[in-house]
Amino acid sequence: MANSVLVAASGEHYVAFKVAQLGYNVAMVRQGSSGIDLLASNVSGSRSVAIQVKATSEAERLTGRGAARKITRLEFPLGHAVIEKAAPPIVCFVDLYTDIQAPVPRVYVVPIAFLVTHFEGEIIRDYRYFRLHISVELMEQFKEQWLPLHALLADGS
C-alpha cells in the first residue's frame, strides 16, 4: 500500500473501528481538516475528544546483520504542527504492516504530552519532513493502550 492518501485513510478508518469497538461514538472529520482526523464521544454525548491519526504501511526498522538482525525502532510520519500546537490530546500511530506474527494493524495510543516532552529542546523546523523515530521498547507502553481515551471520555455522572 504505497499511496500515502490510501495509507492515511486506512489508518483513520481502522482507528475509527477500534474506537467504536470500545463502545464510543466516533465520526470521521472532513478530509483536509487541520490537525483532527476523528471526533469521539461517550454514548451520552457529554464528553468528546479530538484524535489525530498518523499511519504508515511499515513502521518497523531493522538493525544488525544475520542472526543479530532485529527490530529496534519504529518510524511514523508526524509533521510539525502536532508538536507546535500540542494538540489534539491523543495521537494514534498506526502500523498497517501485516505479517504472520501480526495479522492486524498495530495502534499506539500516545498522549500529546508525551510527544511534546519527547521533542522538548529539539528544533523541529530543522527537519523538512518531520517523523517520529522511537525505540520499540519506549513505544511498547502505548501499544493498544486506550486508557487515555477512556479517561477523557469518562462520564462524570
N, C-alpha and C positions, 0 to 999 in steps of 0.2 A: 504494500500500500504506500506508494511513493508520493501521491498527490497531497500536498500539505492541507488543502481545503478539506479533502476527504478524511485525512487523519484527524484534523481538528473536530470535524463534525462527528466522527465515530467516537472520539473521546467524550464529547459533550453528551451524546446520546447514551453512552454507557454509564456515565456518572448519573444522568437523569434516571436511568433504570435503577441503579443502586439506591439512590435517594428514595425513589418511590417504593422500592422493595423494603426499605426501613420503615415505611408507614407514613411518610411525609408527602405533602403536595409539592409538586415540582413543575416549573414552567421554564421552557427554553426562551431565552431573550432573543429578540430580533437580531439576525446576523449583522455585524458591524457595530454593535453597541460597545462602547468603550469600557473595558475592564470588568464586565459582568457577562457571564455566559448562561447562568442558571439562577433562578429565584426559587427558594424552597421555603415552605411554611409548615407550621404544625397543622393538624387537622382542623382545629378551631379557627385558624387564621389569625390568632392573637400575636404570634411571633413569626418573623420572617428573616431570611438571611440571603445575601448575595454570594454566589460561588463563582470563582474563576477556574476554568479548566485548561490545563496545558497538556497536550498529548503528543506522543511520538510513536513511531512504528517500532522502534527498538532502542530502549534506554540503556541496556547493559553494555558496559565496556570491559574488555578483557585486557589483562596484562600478564606478562610471563611467557615462558616458552615450554613447549612439550607438556609433560605431566604437571608442571608447575603453573600452567596457564589457568587462570581463574577470573571470575567476575569480581572486580574490585570497586567499580564506581558506576553510578547512573548519570545520564545526561538528559536533561529536558529543556525544551525551549522555555524561556521565561519572559524576556522583554523588560525594558527599563521601567515602564510605567507602574508595574505591580509593586516594585520596591520603592519607587519615588513617592507614590501615593499612599503606600502602606494600606492598600485596600484591594479587594474586599477582605473580610476576615478569614476566609478559607480559600486555599488554592488546592485543587485536586490535580495531582500529576498522574497521568495515565500512561502506562506502558502497554501498548496494544500488541506487542510481540507475543505470539503464542507458539509454544512448542509442546512436546510430550509432557514435560515436567510442569508446565504452566498453561493449561488449555484455555484459560480465560485471561482477559487483561488484568493487570495489577493496578490498583488505585492507591496512591499515597495521599492521605488527607492531612495537609500541612497548614497549621495556623500561620497567618501572615506575620505575627510577632516573631516566630522562629526565623522566617526568611529575612526580615529586617535586621535582626540580631546577627544572623549568619553573614550578611553582607556589610555589616557596620564597618565604616572606615574604608570601604572599597569605593573607588571612583568608577562607578559602573558605566558612565558615559564614555570611558576609555575603550569600551568594547562595542563595536558596531552591532554585532549580533550577540545579544546577551543571553547566556544559557546558565542553567543550574548544573554544576558539576559537583557531585556529592558522593561520599563513600556509601557503599551498600550498608555497612554497619550503622551509620548515622541515620540513614533513611528508613531502616527497618522499623524503627519506633512508630512510623506513620503509616505503615502498610496495612490497609484495610481497617484503620483505626478511626471510626466515625464518632468518637466521643466529643470532639469539638462541635460537630454539627448537633448532636443530641443536646449538648449544654446550651447552645444558642437558641434552640427551638423548644426547650423545656417550657411547658405551660406552668406558670407560677400559681395557678389555682389549685 
